[in-house]
Amino acid sequence: MTHKFRTFLTMLGIIFGVAAVIAMLSIGEGAKQDALEQIELLGMRNIIVEGVIPGEESGSDIVGGRSPGLTMGDADNLSSFDKLFTRVVTSRIIDGIKAFHADAEVEARIVATSPAYLPTMNMTMLRGSFIRIDDLSEYSQVCAIGTNIKRKLFAFDDPIGKQIRIHDLHYTVIGIVSEKAVGSSSFQGVDISNVNNDIYIPRSTALKKIHRDFDYAATRSGMGEEARRKFISDEIDQIILNVSEGQHIPTVASLIERVMERRHRGVPDYNVIVPEALLAQSQRTQRIFNIVMGAIAGISLLVGGIGIMNIMLASVLERTREIGVRRAVGASRTDIMSQFLIEAVTMCLIGCFIGVFAGLGLAKGISTYADWRTIISIFSIILAVGVSTAVGIIFGFFPARKAASLDPIEALRYE
């Protein structure tokens, strides 16, 4: 208390270190939660076969070889491995399509699929029902919509039973799909669409009734000739395979790669996405990030601890006569050691207290200005307090021991 400014400067290392620890852990926890949410959208036990334009991924044109693109035959062939998969779901996707209701319009993504899409993608219904088997066999013009579509087209009205128009066709709304949290638009290089902006229609309806609209949409979008050709020729865009429990997902993914390569005659017009592998890769990257950030925070705490030890050593010299007086009136070596240790730990804990608030503010600032998701956990605060206490004890021990070992008579003579 006699040297307030000096004490504050001493605590700066602890303040910065604790703030860095809390901010680093909050960023890591936010990134972890984002990754889990993105993987939930893809399905942890799913393997997704996605159609791509030949040559687009590799940056070069494919010479020789012919492939029909992604087809129902691919899905049927993979379905024959019935012991490996719980469900095999196909979908046809059209991006950037305008949907209308009364005077309202919205840009949506059309997902033409089957009833099994809902459980396979870990989705639930908020109201109404999803596509049914009868809708596929009857080529019904019905749809289930995402929550964003509901808000933009119907506001506070109940959409069930009402119609929306997509190009020349009208679809009756039979259900609303529950909202899902969507972080970034991509994860580990894989595009992830906002499912709340989706409109789900029967796959059979899309292939039979609006196939002509695919060509129209492709032409309007300004696609290149190769992309346009693929857009209007492929039967489906995705095959989603839900791997049975007990099956080793990487092994199953390798089998799918071999089957697809054989069926497509070596033409890479598909991409096999394994969400489990993407999550593992994300976690490895996150661990490296945490180690680097932890090392930076650790250096700050180390510097802070060294600062505290230097100041405490100076304090021992300044208070040598005081130590002699205390020893002369009956204080033991343990009493002197406890006094200096308590002072060191108190400085660390005060610095920790300030650092916690600085870390909370830093995490909030990162979230606001860098648009990174941050999650403050109780563990990070407990860790910061524990580390600060340890720093106080470790770096305060040597000065405290030196003070306790002073000879009382020599200490009384010290000027």
Number of C-alpha atoms within 10 A of each C-alpha: 6 6 7 9 10 11 17 14 15 24 25 22 26 35 29 22 30 32 28 27 29 31 28 26 23 25 23 22 19 18 20 19 16 20 21 16 17 23 20 19 21 21 23 22 23 26 26 24 24 17 21 19 20 21 14 13 13 9 8 9 11 16 9 8 9 11 13 15 24 26 17 17 12 18 20 12 12 19 17 11 10 12 10 19 21 16 18 22 20 27 24 20 19 19 15 12 15 14 20 17 17 10 6 12 16 18 15 23 23 24 25 24 24 21 20 17 21 17 12 22 18 12 17 15 16 13 15 14 17 26 24 14 12 11 20 19 12 11 17 20 19 23 26 28 27 24 19 20 22 24 13 16 19 17 12 9 10 12 23 18 13 14 19 22 15 17 14 7 11 17 17 18 25 19 23 27 25 15 17 16 12 17 18 14 12 12 17 11 8 11 10 16 17 19 22 21 19 23 26 27 30 29 25 20 20 25 16 10 13 16 14 12 16 18 16 13 19 20 15 9 13 10 13 10 11 10 16 18 14 20 24 18 16 15 21 24 23 24 23 25 25 22 23 16 11 7 13 12 22 13 10 15 20 12 13 18 15 11 14 24 15 11 16 18 13 15 21 20 22 22 16 18 17 21 24 18 14 18 19 12 13 17 16 12 11 17 13 11 15 17 12 13 18 17 13 16 23 18 14 22 26 17 18 27 26 19 20 29 23 16 18 25 19 12 14 20 18 13 16 21 19 16 22 22 16 17 21 14 8 9 14 13 18 12 15 21 20 17 14 25 23 17 17 26 22 16 21 32 24 17 27 29 20 18 29 25 15 19 27 20 15 19 24 20 15 17 17 12 8 9 10 18 20 25 21 20 12 10 11 19 22 12 14 24 21 14 21 28 18 16 24 26 21 16 22 28 21 17 24 27 17 15 25 24 13 17 13 19 13 11 20 17 10 14 9
